[in-house]
Amino acid sequence: MQNLSFRPCVAADVSAAVPLIYSSGPGAFNYVFCSRHEREAQDFLRHAFINGRSEFGFQQHLAALVDGDVVAVGALRTQPESAGFMLAALRDIGSFYAPRQVPGVIFRGLRTEQVIRPPQANRGLIYQLGVKPELRGRGIGEQLVQQLMLRAKASRQTHVALDVADNNPRARALYLRLGFKPGMIRHGGFSSAFGGVGSHEYMEMPIV
């Protein structure tokens, strides 16, 4: 696509980036982060994105731009970052939610990590990949994944990995085309009044 470029996200991208992040897994986000109303997940993601330090923060995300507008985002995380991200996420949760809500959010988050797990050793985990609906199918997601793979290579990972929901065959087909190999299927089935976590397939490929 002409005029497609990439750059690290900044906090000022919040209004464009958060809907794209949310679109990568609205059911799971709603399950974990909604306890009072259905907008709560996106409000929390805005809060965490601006703070920047957790896996939801702008510092982890790469933006794809067309003519200067953010049209897609994605993120990469590695195992050594996991402990720091967990602490940052706890701070974000504690500063956003009322004290009585915090235990439930943490419980649902840990439960979700049984299905969508943190990265393994030497694996760069691609996550929160979202493309504007009207621009899907134009190769933007593919090029964004390739950019994130370069980040993984630069951080000396041996593989890149991701989790794809069982209700997203279009994304799975893209990842297969890029060379990702199917792996373990982790079954979800968690639900709340606001959302749920279905089964996800783990996929990975070596970095060459």
N, C-alpha and C positions, 0 to 999 in steps of 0.2 A: 504494500500500500504506500502511495506517495505521501511524503511529509510525516511519516511515522518516525518518532524518536522516543528515547527512553532516558529517564533520570530518576535519582532517588526521590522518594516523596518528602515533602516538608509539611509541617503542621498546618499551613494554610491550605493544603489540599483537602482538608477534612470533608468539606461539603460534597466534593466530587468523589472522593475515595471511599468514604464509608458506605454509601449505597452499593458500590461494587464489591467491597469486602463482604457485606451482608448477603449479597446475591450468591456468594460462593457456598452458602449453607444456611439459608434462613431458618429451616426447621430446627437445626442444632443450636443456632444462636438463640432462637426464641426459647428453646427448652432450657438452656443454661441460664440465660440472662433476664428472662421475663418472669417477674413474680407478682406484678401488680397490673400491668397493662401491656398491650402488644407492641407499643413503640419503645418499650424499655430497653430492648436489646440494642436497637440502633442508637439510642441515647447513650448507653454505656459504651458502645464502640466509638462514638465521637469523643467521649471523655478519655478513653484509653488511647485512641489514636493521637490526640493532641499531647497527652502526657509523654508518649513516645517510647517508653522504656520496656514495655512488655511485648509479647508476640503480636499484640494488636496495634502496637505503636507505629507511628510514621517512620521511625528509624529503620524498621525491618522491611519496609515496602518499597517496591520499584513501580514507577508509573510509566505507562505507555501513553504517548501524546500524539494526537493528530491535529495539525495546525495549531499547536500550543495548548489544546484542551486535553485534560485527562480523560482517557476513554477506557482504560484497563489498569488494573493493579494486580500485583502478586507479591508474595513474600517467600523468603528462604530462612530456615533456621537449622542449627546444628546442635549436636548433643551437648557440647561444652556450654552452650548458652542456656540450657534448660533450667538450671537452678536459679540463675539470675532472673529469667523470665517469670518463673513461678513467684518469686518474691515481689517482682514488679506488678504482676497481676493481682496478687493479694492486696497490695497497696491501692491499686486502682479500684478493686472491689470495695475495700474498706472505706475509701473516700467518696464512693458514689452511692452506695446503698445504706439504708438504715441498719443499725446493728442487728436487729432481729431478722433481717433478710440475708445477712452475710452467710450464715451456716448453710442455708439451702442452696445458694448460688455455688458455694464451694463444693458441696456434695454433688450437685448436678454436673459441675465441671469435671470432677474426678471420675464420675461415672462415665461421662462422655469419652474421657481419655482411655477407657477400656476398649473403645472402638476406633477412635481417631487418636493414635498414640503419638507421643513425642518422638523425635528422631533417634534412631539407633546410632551406634558408633560408626564414624566415617561415612555417614549418610547425610547429604544435604536434603532436607525435607521441604518440598515446595508446597505452599498452602495459601489459602485465601486468595485464589485466582479468580478474578471476575472481569468480564468484558461487557461493555454496554450492549444491551440486547439488539439494538438496531445495527450494530457493527459486527455481530457474531458471524462466523463463516467467511471472514475476509483475511484470515491468516494472522490476526493480531495476537490471539491467544498463543498460537504456535511460536511466534517470534518472541513473545514475552517469556514463555517457558525456556526458550533457548538462551535468553539473556540471564535468567535465573540459574541455568545450568553453568554458565560462565562464572557466575558468582560462586557457585559450589566448587568449581575447579580451582578458582583463585584461593579459596580457603582450604585447599588440599584434601577435599573429600574424595573418596574413591567411587561413590555412587550418588545418584540423585534418586529420590523416592517421593511418593505422594500417596494419598488416599482418595479414592473416587467413590462417590455414593452409588448405590445400586440402581437408583432412579435417574442416573445421568449417563445414559449410553453414548450420547454425543461426545461428552468429554472423554469417556473411556476409549472411544474410537480414535480420538486425537492422540491420546497418550500411546496407544498401540502403534499408531502410524509413526510416532516419534521414536519408537524403539523401546518403550517401557514394557517390562515383562509382568504378566499377572502373577500375583502371589496369594497370600492368605486372605480369606474373606472373614471379617470380624462382624458378628451379628449384633445388631442393636436391639431395637424394640422398646426403647425408653420413650415415654411421652408425658406431657403435662397438658394443662389447659391451653397452652400457647404454642407448643411445637413438639418435635420429637426427633429422635436419632435413629435412622435406619441402618441397615447393613452397609459396610464399606469394604472395598477391595484395596489391599495394599499392593502397590506396583513400584518397581525400581528398575534402574538400568545403570551399567557401569559408565563412568566418565572416561572418555578416551582423548 
